[in-house]
Amino acid sequence: MSVLKCFDQGPRYIVDLEKLSKSQELLNKAYNTYLAAVLQKDYKFYVVDNPSLVLVEDPIVEMELNAFLKVKPKENVVRIYVTDPIDYTIRLTLEYLGRMEESKPIGKPYALIVNLVPPFKDVLERTEIKLKEIISEKGLEEGAIIPFSEELFNLSSADVKVPEEVKILALKIKEKARQSS
């Protein structure tokens, strides 16, 4: 597993994206770096984690998807939505999910990940109940809860320990792909 972090945390990506949009040289460099990373290895799966609150029509979504499809036009696309445990953000993520699915993009919805969950038993239990409700209501196949990790949050290299929850979800995705082949 490799991790490619394209933008800074939180709303900082808006500043980064604005800088890219004002400089064709920076845009080309970012685009080529992204393509090189995607093509670096023959991965079995690619997971894109867009920033919270990004909209379907936002340039970041369009730019990344177009770049990916340019080099991997035949990949089976499933969407894994990612949110944090804050009720407001979950609601916005579900609104985003609805808008995305209504727009009939390629592929289909697959899972919801609740990321950055404080690692306290009561919070994890409440989040698990809410996640199960959402999976059922939205017809998703999978879900995962990822407790907050300082190491992942401040990601500065690809040499980071992958959370067990991510490994389990990856195995489920791999098994699904094997069954549909």
Beta strands, then each sheet from edge to edge (+ up, - down):
strand 1: 78-83
strand 2: 108-117
strand 3: 142-147
sheet 1: 1+ 2+ 3+
end
